[in-house]
């Protein structure tokens, strides 16, 4: 933790540093997750400067499209700019895409650029990003586990997953999506009582084994109608999950409000949204009790900070989505560290036990159910050189003509 005396040189440097400009933009992604042992499905972006300092950003999962937007659409507007002017750059780039459509690959590409600019600023000042956005409101960030494929099937052996998480990492919250099977069976059109009962089996197993000593979170991937979602929510009430996540397609806030009023269980909404304006509409509906966003999708750290502030004004906690690449987790951890209305942050056991050790130097691992933002410059994520230079990676560079 930096003291004021240690932070002062960085602040002085920020005020007196000579102009710097962006000279090169580089992207790296893989054709598919099968191209590397660490399950890649993201695009990394590196912004280089004439001062020799660089920053790394990230987005996912439509990699060729996002890389194309970065190089053909945004790079000409970035080259030659001062990377420290983060708010001005964000605003100008957003208005470029808003003229066409403020969403999709464009906002994801902007998110990657914004993250790279914050990482670059931290490196240029030799300061962790959380110090630049408010300091340590939360010295430790509480985590839950999302059950991506790893050792056990959460539909059949959720108790084994939860036992291992508690014993090895102290994580006492688990997210599962047992109702997706029924959605596939009926093409999301309806759900029967038998299907509901089948979907409740892993929830029952967890509650029978651990009682209320753990939190259970239920993901729905926006599969259901109001009618089906209401029926499902009623069936889940005796099991007291922490939240019901993305039960409906986003956008119709009257429907979400109707669902919220039909159940005692809290809803969380938002990982698919792009930009603070969509989040403002959601919060005004009073449908959600938790605000979820993805810093690689919502507009980057610049926009995520504003979403957190909006949530705070509505007296709502936030819970960042991190089921993407590693920089997403690092950036979310810095934001979670700095913002006072954090509830909990997502993590994936598969990532920190298997994938990240293959690709990162000093990958983060939960301890006592929490994670701590690294006290390294920028976001503190260090990619192994052989991973960045992987011969199977698809690399593209746009730079100032010499």
Order of alpha helices (4+ residues) and beta strands (2+ residues): alpha-beta-beta-beta-alpha-alpha-alpha-alpha-alpha-beta-alpha-beta-alpha-alpha-alpha-beta-alpha-beta-alpha-beta-alpha-beta-alpha-beta-alpha-beta-alpha-beta-beta-beta-alpha-beta
